[in-house]
């Protein structure tokens, strides 16, 4: 297939003149959004319209068959070729394919798409208010496919339970009389490991793979099934289907990958990006998968609440990230039969279009959080199983003891409020204890947290994710959990904050990490992780009392230093079921009374007890037992009231002329793997990270994400820095969202888009009073 993403024209107002090819309109490239949006306060009416896309297409050989394929057009598309109505598609989240052979002629042809981007109640996910925005546009690729009269229509590669063999189900279009096929299986190094020629066009081929290498979580290995269709000695069609040798099964409490239990720990993801909505280049889709893998360390992602880009799923295939994908929808199910028929068709399209992705481990065949609809969901569940018997089905609920037609009970468990258990017991949720229970969402709207919220709230946000994660593992009756969600996103007025943003993410909208993200990233071993759940600034705490806090690390312990003097080493975590639970740091005095005040071990212990009590409760609010202990210590060690005040000021409140410098070292196998310093700073600087320094300009543009943070002297995020920044680029790059932005919670970002091939480009990011940062990149063809 050939991508035809360039040379389109767009109008926000569909007309017959546009259909006829008259007049000139805005030239655009695909992926395209019907409107670029502000970061906050998006007007949902701004992207709802009946718009038009058109493109000229040169055809030279009328002896071929021609097809157009649209990977994503939101939301109701009518395709015209030379003015002839060819196809009508009613889903913005699955692809569609239309044969145009009978409508084209030699030479120039006009392709037009009439696109309804409105929240049209006649199809899912529409009909009621939705907690996400449904941006409009042809936002995924468009393809031209040129075929012979007979061609390979579909291939479905199914790994068998022996983990040594595959069965390939093949569908042909056209007359296959006197035709035959050849097959090859290539390993990941592109070496042919199996090849065979057949004397006819078989619909089912089973083959054994020698010395098989399995696809597994975080250890992905991909083969390619290569199929050639022959007419005589002439090859007339070729199909290449990547696949992974793996199985997905389940028992009463587990999801099994290759017959071994895997605890699912992941995050929910929307496919949206600031400014452009859904219309992001493949490189940004792949970047999200990289972030999930390398930065967040999760082993799974749920594509809430609709099928997402093949580029994103392909990257999950390559990285070994499990994917739970589902049909479009949010809570609402219409009684209208057409709406329900579209819902069923969405299952058909989702499964047939995505079933060769080894990363997809489960099909969601219910509308997210909808009521029980047994007649509808009996059909959707049966359809998914008939199209793909290799994976379980599920459907995301907020209902307990719901009608359970699928294989896995997925439940949005929002029961945790900060003081109770992290999740509900299985017996209280599912009606069938013999099938697995999976937490499909948790936290989210229960504790929305902005990047600039006080550190106490940001730490509690992180701890709530840790509690659900820990308790879901601990009870041994949950198959896994998906936190809500990967990043903040824009929504309708009925949800989110006053600016129509759901601040539910463990990252901000630009994929900058919040503190909660370190709960997930600290569970992996590839990259050292250390983040501290406090600023150590007394002004962030009521009465200036910095009580206990947590360190998030994949180290074995954390060593604390005060002005480079060792205080104490901490390794205790209340999250024992996590591989690396947040470590409790509850003593900022430690050995200092012995090393700095030269107290005996017992005296230091007694005085430390009193000082920590004063820290936790305040001197004026000490409980009676602590007051008595305080008096006893003063008498025993002949301390005056002023002695107590001095010790309190020095070791608790840290009042003084010189700022205290706290250093935290993460220790693993006795070695420092990461270090973090907390100290009031006097200067700030800009950190800018670009997702790629090479953009590929081909039949459409490429994009890169730039994540920006304002850091202090010690490279900690300056979370109260709300600074204006200006972005300057050279001529062959386009800034998306405007050149003036503002940091929020010390973090922000932008996107750039290529215009043409160029060997040397630059982006400069500046803010008044700060040293500018320049990024360099090139645009290749």
ZAMARGU-4260 file (C-alpha; in steps of 0.2 Angstrom, whole numbers, plus 5000, padded with zeros to 4 digits):
<rodrens>
0) 5000/5000/5000 | 5005/5018/4997 | 5002/5032/5009 | 4993/5047/5001 | 4994/5059/5016
5) 5000/5074/5006 | 4991/5086/4995 | 4974/5087/5003 | 4963/5102/5004 | 4951/5105/5018
10) 4936/5115/5021 | 4927/5117/5038 | 4910/5120/5028 | 4905/5106/5017 | 4897/5111/5000
15) 4893/5104/4983 | 4906/5116/4976 | 4919/5107/4986 | 4913/5090/4980 | 4914/5096/4962
20) 4932/5101/4964 | 4928/5120/4962 | 4938/5134/4970 | 4954/5132/4981 | 4954/5128/4999
25) 4967/5126/5013 | 4981/5114/5009 | 4984/5102/5023 | 4993/5086/5026 | 4987/5070/5036
30) 4986/5067/5051 | 4974/5082/5052 | 4964/5090/5066 | 4949/5101/5060 | 4955/5114/5073
35) 4970/5117/5084 | 4965/5119/5102 | 4971/5129/5117 | 4978/5120/5132 | 4964/5125/5143
40) 4946/5129/5142 | 4943/5121/5125 | 4926/5125/5117 | 4919/5108/5112 | 4909/5116/5099
45) 4924/5121/5090 | 4928/5104/5082 | 4910/5099/5078 | 4906/5102/5060 | 4902/5095/5043
50) 4918/5097/5035 | 4927/5091/5019 | 4943/5084/5013 | 4948/5081/4995 | 4963/5076/4985
55) 4967/5072/4967 | 4973/5055/4962 | 4982/5050/4946 | 4978/5033/4939 | 4988/5025/4925
60) 4983/5007/4924 | 4964/5003/4923 | 4968/4984/4923 | 4971/4984/4942 | 4959/4985/4957
65) 4961/5000/4968 | 4956/5003/4986 | 4957/5017/4998 | 4960/5014/5016 | 4957/5027/5030
70) 4965/5022/5046 | 4955/5035/5057 | 4942/5048/5052 | 4932/5055/5066 | 4917/5052/5066
75) 4905/5049/5051 | 4913/5048/5034 | 4906/5048/5017 | 4918/5044/5003 | 4916/5051/4985
80) 4926/5047/4970 | 4923/5058/4955 | 4907/5064/4963 | 4900/5046/4965 | 4895/5041/4983
85) 4906/5026/4986 | 4906/5022/5005 | 4898/5027/5022 | 4907/5023/5038 | 4901/5026/5056
90) 4916/5025/5068 | 4930/5037/5071 | 4941/5024/5080 | 4943/5010/5067 | 4949/5010/5049
95) 4938/5007/5034 | 4942/5001/5016 | 4933/5005/5000 | 4936/4999/4983 | 4935/5013/4970
100) 4939/5002/4954 | 4923/5006/4946 | 4923/5024/4949 | 4940/5029/4943 | 4946/5033/4925
105) 4963/5035/4918 | 4972/5051/4923 | 4966/5063/4936 | 4953/5058/4949 | 4945/5067/4963
110) 4943/5059/4980 | 4932/5068/4992 | 4927/5064/5010 | 4912/5072/5019 | 4916/5071/5037
115) 4904/5073/5051 | 4914/5077/5067 | 4899/5081/5078 | 4894/5071/5093 | 4881/5063/5084
120) 4869/5053/5095 | 4866/5040/5081 | 4882/5031/5084 | 4894/5026/5099 | 4902/5034/5109
125) 4889/5047/5108 | 4871/5050/5115 | 4876/5057/5132 | 4890/5067/5140 | 4907/5059/5139
130) 4922/5061/5150 | 4935/5065/5136 | 4935/5075/5120 | 4931/5067/5104 | 4942/5078/5092
135) 4937/5078/5073 | 4947/5075/5058 | 4956/5063/5047 | 4969/5060/5060 | 4977/5044/5055
140) 4984/5039/5038 | 4976/5037/5021 | 4982/5023/5009 | 4980/5019/4991 | 4981/5000/4988
145) 4983/4993/4970 | 4979/4975/4968 | 4977/4962/4954 | 4960/4955/4951 | 4963/4941/4964
150) 4973/4946/4980 | 4976/4941/4998 | 4962/4950/5008 | 4966/4945/5026 | 4979/4934/5036
155) 4976/4930/5054 | 4991/4921/5062 | 4986/4911/5078 | 4999/4904/5089 | 4995/4887/5096
160) 4995/4881/5114 | 5011/4871/5111 | 5021/4887/5109 | 5029/4879/5094 | 5017/4881/5080
165) 5005/4893/5071 | 4989/4892/5061 | 4987/4905/5048 | 4969/4908/5042 | 4969/4916/5025
170) 4955/4925/5015 | 4957/4929/4996 | 4946/4940/4986 | 4944/4935/4968 | 4945/4919/4958
175) 4959/4908/4965 | 4957/4894/4952 | 4974/4887/4946 | 4983/4898/4959 | 4995/4893/4973
180) 5004/4900/4987 | 5021/4900/4995 | 5025/4904/5013 | 5040/4909/5023 | 5042/4912/5041
185) 5056/4925/5046 | 5063/4927/5063 | 5067/4944/5071 | 5084/4944/5062 | 5075/4942/5045
190) 5082/4924/5043 | 5070/4912/5035 | 5067/4898/5047 | 5052/4889/5038 | 5047/4889/5020
195) 5035/4879/5010 | 5026/4879/4993 | 5008/4873/4991 | 4999/4868/4975 | 4983/4877/4979
200) 4977/4892/4989 | 4974/4885/5006 | 4963/4894/5018 | 4972/4887/5033 | 4990/4883/5035
205) 4998/4875/5051 | 5017/4876/5053 | 5030/4871/5066 | 5043/4884/5070 | 5060/4876/5075
210) 5069/4882/5090 | 5055/4894/5094 | 5058/4911/5104 | 5043/4916/5113 | 5035/4934/5114
215) 5034/4939/5132 | 5031/4954/5144 | 5046/4966/5142 | 5054/4952/5131 | 5046/4954/5114
220) 5051/4943/5100 | 5043/4945/5083 | 5042/4934/5068 | 5035/4938/5051 | 5023/4926/5041
225) 5027/4930/5023 | 5014/4924/5010 | 5015/4925/4991 | 5001/4922/4979 | 5005/4915/4962
230) 4997/4913/4946 | 5007/4901/4936 | 5025/4907/4939 | 5020/4925/4942 | 5019/4932/4960
235) 5003/4943/4960 | 5002/4947/4978 | 5012/4947/4994 | 5007/4948/5012 | 5018/4951/5027
240) 5011/4948/5045 | 5021/4951/5060 | 5017/4940/5075 | 5023/4934/5092 | 5023/4916/5098
245) 5013/4918/5114 | 4997/4912/5122 | 4985/4921/5133 | 4975/4910/5145 | 4968/4912/5162
250) 4963/4903/5178 | 4952/4909/5193 | 4964/4922/5199 | 4977/4925/5185 | 4980/4930/5167
255) 4993/4918/5160 | 5005/4923/5147 | 5013/4907/5139 | 5004/4897/5153 | 5013/4907/5167
260) 5004/4920/5178 | 5008/4938/5175 | 5002/4952/5187 | 4995/4966/5176 | 5001/4983/5182
265) 4998/4997/5170 | 4989/5013/5166 | 4975/5019/5155 | 4979/5030/5140 | 4969/5042/5129
270) 4976/5045/5112 | 4975/5064/5114 | 4989/5077/5113 | 4988/5095/5118 | 4984/5107/5104
275) 4981/5094/5090 | 4969/5082/5099 | 4970/5065/5090 | 4980/5071/5075 | 4998/5066/5080
280) 5012/5058/5069 | 5016/5040/5072 | 5032/5045/5080 | 5022/5053/5095 | 5012/5037/5096
285) 5027/5027/5097 | 5035/5039/5110 | 5020/5036/5122 | 5024/5017/5121 | 5042/5021/5125
290) 5037/5031/5140 | 5026/5018/5147 | 5040/5005/5145 | 5056/5014/5148 | 5050/5028/5160
295) 5035/5021/5169 | 5040/5003/5169 | 5023/4996/5167 | 5019/4980/5158 | 5002/4984/5152
300) 4991/4998/5145 | 4972/5000/5143 | 4967/5010/5127 | 4953/5019/5135 | 4940/5020/5128
305) 4942/5015/5110 | 4954/5006/5098 | 4970/5017/5096 | 4983/5020/5083 | 4992/5004/5075
310) 5008/5014/5077 | 5006/5014/5096 | 5001/4996/5096 | 5015/4990/5085 | 5027/4999/5097
315) 5019/4989/5112 | 5021/4973/5101 | 5040/4977/5100 | 5042/4982/5118 | 5032/4968/5126
320) 5018/4979/5133 | 5001/4970/5136 | 4987/4980/5128 | 4968/4979/5134 | 4958/4987/5120
325) 4940/4990/5119 | 4925/4996/5108 | 4921/5015/5108 | 4909/5021/5122 | 4907/5029/5139
330) 4893/5023/5151 | 4879/5026/5138 | 4870/5013/5128 | 4856/5019/5116 | 4840/5009/5114
335) 4840/5014/5096 | 4844/4998/5085 | 4855/5007/5073 | 4866/5013/5087 | 4867/4995/5094
340) 4871/4988/5076 | 4885/5000/5075 | 4891/4995/5092 | 4891/4977/5086 | 4900/4982/5070
345) 4913/4990/5080 | 4918/4974/5088 | 4919/4966/5071 | 4931/4980/5065 | 4941/4980/5081
350) 4945/4962/5082 | 4948/4959/5063 | 4959/4974/5062 | 4969/4972/5078 | 4970/4953/5081
355) 4988/4951/5073 | 4995/4962/5087 | 5003/4950/5100 | 5003/4964/5113 | 4984/4964/5113
360) 4979/4951/5127 | 4960/4955/5129 | 4945/4962/5120 | 4934/4974/5128 | 4916/4970/5122
365) 4906/4981/5133 | 4903/5000/5133 | 4914/5007/5147 | 4905/5008/5163 | 4888/5004/5155
370) 4873/4996/5163 | 4870/4977/5160 | 4863/4975/5142 | 4863/4956/5141 | 4855/4955/5123
375) 4868/4967/5116 | 4883/4960/5126 | 4879/4942/5122 | 4881/4946/5104 | 4897/4957/5106
380) 4905/4943/5117 | 4900/4929/5105 | 4906/4939/5090 | 4923/4943/5097 | 4925/4924/5102
385) 4920/4919/5084 | 4933/4931/5076 | 4947/4926/5088 | 4947/4911/5100 | 4965/4915/5106
390) 4961/4929/5118 | 4949/4932/5133 | 4935/4945/5132 | 4930/4957/5146 | 4920/4973/5148
395) 4924/4987/5160 | 4911/4990/5174 | 4908/5000/5189 | 4895/4988/5194 | 4897/4974/5207
400) 4890/4957/5204 | 4885/4963/5186 | 4879/4951/5173 | 4895/4942/5168 | 4896/4935/5151
405) 4914/4937/5147 | 4930/4928/5153 | 4938/4942/5164 | 4928/4953/5176 | 4935/4970/5174
410) 4930/4982/5187 | 4933/5001/5190 | 4938/5001/5209 | 4937/5018/5215 | 4934/5013/5233
415) 4950/5019/5241 | 4949/5036/5250 | 4966/5037/5258 | 4961/5028/5274 | 4953/5012/5269
420) 4960/4996/5260 | 4966/5000/5242 | 4953/4989/5234 | 4938/4979/5237 | 4938/4960/5240
425) 4935/4949/5225 | 4920/4940/5233 | 4911/4957/5235 | 4914/4962/5217 | 4912/4948/5205
430) 4898/4935/5204 | 4910/4921/5198 | 4925/4917/5209 | 4931/4905/5196 | 4936/4918/5184
435) 4949/4932/5186 | 4945/4950/5193 | 4955/4964/5185 | 4955/4982/5192 | 4953/4992/5176
440) 4953/5009/5184 | 4957/5016/5201 | 4961/5033/5209 | 4958/5046/5195 | 4943/5057/5199
445) 4944/5052/5217 | 4960/5062/5220 | 4964/5074/5205 | 4981/5081/5207 | 4989/5096/5198
450) 5008/5097/5196 | 5007/5113/5206 | 4997/5107/5220 | 5006/5107/5237 | 5018/5093/5240
455) 5008/5085/5253 | 4994/5082/5241 | 5006/5077/5227 | 5013/5064/5239 | 4996/5058/5244
460) 4992/5056/5226 | 5007/5044/5224 | 5003/5035/5240 | 4985/5031/5234 | 4992/5023/5218
465) 5004/5013/5229 | 4990/5007/5241 | 4979/5000/5227 | 4994/4993/5218 | 5000/4985/5234
470) 4984/4978/5240 | 4979/4971/5223 | 4994/4960/5224 | 4993/4956/5242 | 4976/4948/5242
475) 4981/4936/5228 | 4964/4937/5220 | 4967/4951/5208 | 4974/4948/5191 | 4981/4965/5190
480) 4977/4984/5190 | 4977/4999/5178 | 4979/5016/5186 | 4969/5030/5180 | 4978/5037/5170
485) 4994/5040/5161 | 4992/5059/5158 | 4980/5074/5161 | 4968/5076/5147 | 4954/5089/5141
490) 4936/5084/5144 | 4918/5091/5143 | 4912/5104/5155 | 4903/5091/5167 | 4920/5083/5172
495) 4937/5089/5176 | 4942/5106/5184 | 4936/5123/5179 | 4947/5123/5164 | 4940/5107/5158
500) 4955/5097/5161 | 4955/5081/5171 | 4970/5081/5182 | 4970/5063/5184 | 4986/5058/5176
505) 5002/5052/5184 | 5010/5064/5171 | 5004/5081/5165 | 4997/5083/5148 | 5014/5084/5140
510) 5020/5068/5148 | 5031/5076/5162 | 5031/5065/5177 | 5021/5070/5193 | 5026/5062/5209
515) 5014/5048/5207 | 5023/5042/5191 | 5037/5036/5202 | 5026/5023/5210 | 5026/5014/5194
520) 5044/5018/5187 | 5052/5012/5203 | 5045/4994/5200 | 5057/4992/5186 | 5076/4988/5187
525) 5083/4995/5171 | 5085/5013/5176 | 5089/5019/5194 | 5075/5029/5201 | 5074/5041/5216
530) 5061/5054/5220 | 5057/5061/5237 | 5039/5065/5243 | 5044/5082/5251 | 5052/5098/5247
535) 5059/5099/5264 | 5053/5117/5265 | 5044/5121/5281 | 5033/5134/5272 | 5024/5119/5263
540) 5018/5112/5280 | 5006/5118/5292 | 5015/5126/5307 | 5031/5122/5298 | 5030/5104/5304
545) 5038/5092/5291 | 5032/5075/5298 | 5035/5058/5290 | 5037/5057/5271 | 5042/5044/5258
550) 5055/5040/5245 | 5051/5032/5229 | 5066/5021/5223 | 5070/5005/5215 | 5085/5004/5227
555) 5086/4994/5243 | 5087/5008/5255 | 5089/5027/5256 | 5103/5036/5266 | 5099/5053/5272
560) 5112/5067/5275 | 5110/5084/5283 | 5123/5096/5277 | 5133/5081/5271 | 5132/5073/5289
565) 5125/5056/5289 | 5108/5055/5298 | 5100/5038/5295 | 5097/5024/5283 | 5079/5019/5279
570) 5073/5003/5271 | 5056/5000/5279 | 5040/5001/5268 | 5022/4998/5272 | 5020/4992/5255
575) 5027/4975/5257 | 5019/4967/5242 | 5027/4979/5229 | 5044/4975/5222 | 5050/4992/5228
580) 5037/5000/5239 | 5039/5018/5244 | 5051/5019/5259 | 5045/5028/5274 | 5057/5042/5280
585) 5051/5046/5298 | 5066/5052/5307 | 5077/5067/5301 | 5087/5067/5317 | 5094/5050/5317
590) 5112/5049/5323 | 5115/5067/5324 | 5113/5069/5342 | 5126/5057/5345 | 5138/5063/5331
595) 5135/5081/5333 | 5130/5084/5351 | 5140/5070/5358 | 5126/5062/5368 | 5126/5044/5374
600) 5116/5032/5364 | 5102/5031/5377 | 5102/5050/5379 | 5101/5052/5361 | 5087/5040/5360
605) 5077/5049/5373 | 5079/5066/5367 | 5076/5061/5349 | 5059/5053/5354 | 5054/5070/5362
610) 5060/5080/5347 | 5051/5069/5335 | 5035/5070/5345 | 5036/5089/5345 | 5039/5088/5326
615) 5023/5078/5324 | 5011/5086/5336 | 5019/5104/5338 | 5026/5110/5355 | 5009/5117/5360
620) 4999/5101/5356 | 5009/5088/5363 | 4999/5074/5370 | 5001/5071/5389 | 5012/5056/5388
625) 5024/5065/5377 | 5024/5080/5389 | 5028/5068/5403 | 5042/5060/5393 | 5049/5077/5388
630) 5049/5083/5407 | 5057/5066/5412 | 5071/5068/5399 | 5075/5086/5404 | 5076/5082/5422
635) 5086/5066/5419 | 5099/5075/5408 | 5099/5092/5417 | 5092/5101/5402 | 5085/5119/5403
640) 5070/5125/5394 | 5082/5135/5382 | 5092/5119/5379 | 5075/5111/5373 | 5071/5126/5362
645) 5088/5126/5354 | 5088/5108/5350 | 5070/5110/5343 | 5076/5124/5332 | 5092/5115/5326
650) 5085/5098/5323 | 5066/5100/5320 | 5061/5117/5313 | 5079/5120/5306 | 5078/5138/5309
655) 5094/5147/5306 | 5104/5159/5295 | 5110/5145/5283 | 5098/5134/5273 | 5099/5116/5277
660) 5105/5105/5263 | 5097/5088/5263 | 5104/5074/5253 | 5095/5057/5249 | 5106/5043/5242
665) 5097/5027/5235 | 5107/5012/5239 | 5107/4995/5229 | 5119/4981/5233 | 5129/4993/5244
670) 5131/5006/5231 | 5124/5023/5227 | 5113/5022/5211 | 5104/5039/5212 | 5105/5054/5223
675) 5093/5069/5226 | 5096/5085/5236 | 5083/5096/5243 | 5088/5114/5248 | 5080/5131/5245
680) 5088/5137/5228 | 5093/5154/5222 | 5093/5151/5203 | 5083/5141/5191 | 5087/5134/5174
685) 5077/5126/5159 | 5078/5108/5155 | 5071/5103/5138 | 5070/5085/5131 | 5065/5082/5114
690) 5058/5065/5109 | 5069/5064/5093 | 5083/5074/5085 | 5079/5066/5068 | 5062/5070/5059
695) 5057/5060/5044 | 5049/5070/5030 | 5041/5058/5018 | 5024/5058/5011 | 5018/5068/5026
700) 5026/5078/5040 | 5034/5071/5056 | 5033/5077/5074 | 5043/5078/5089 | 5038/5082/5107
705) 5048/5093/5118 | 5045/5091/5137 | 5051/5106/5147 | 5054/5108/5165 | 5060/5122/5176
710) 5073/5115/5188 | 5082/5123/5204 | 5100/5122/5208 | 5099/5104/5213 | 5089/5099/5198
715) 5073/5097/5207 | 5057/5103/5198 | 5053/5121/5204 | 5035/5116/5206 | 5029/5134/5210
720) 5038/5141/5194 | 5024/5148/5183 | 5035/5156/5171 | 5032/5163/5153 | 5043/5154/5140
725) 5046/5158/5121 | 5049/5145/5108 | 5059/5150/5092 | 5062/5139/5078 | 5071/5139/5061
730) 5061/5141/5045 | 5058/5122/5041 | 5050/5118/5058 | 5032/5123/5063 | 5028/5126/5082
735) 5012/5118/5086 | 5001/5128/5099 | 5010/5144/5097 | 5027/5151/5102 | 5022/5158/5119
740) 5019/5145/5133 | 5018/5145/5152 | 5025/5133/5164 | 5013/5125/5176 | 5020/5117/5192
745) 5037/5120/5184 | 5033/5110/5169 | 5026/5112/5151 | 5029/5107/5133 | 5027/5110/5115
750) 5027/5100/5099 | 5036/5104/5082 | 5031/5098/5065 | 5043/5096/5049 | 5040/5106/5033
755) 5053/5100/5022 | 5070/5090/5021 | 5084/5100/5030 | 5101/5095/5037 | 5101/5107/5051
760) 5087/5115/5062 | 5087/5123/5079 | 5074/5126/5092 | 5078/5139/5106 | 5068/5140/5122
765) 5069/5155/5133 | 5062/5164/5148 | 5066/5181/5156 | 5081/5179/5167 | 5085/5161/5163
770) 5098/5155/5151 | 5091/5150/5135 | 5092/5132/5129 | 5094/5127/5111 | 5090/5110/5103
775) 5097/5104/5087 | 5090/5092/5075 | 5089/5087/5056 | 5075/5083/5045 | 5078/5068/5033
780) 5069/5061/5018
</rodrens>
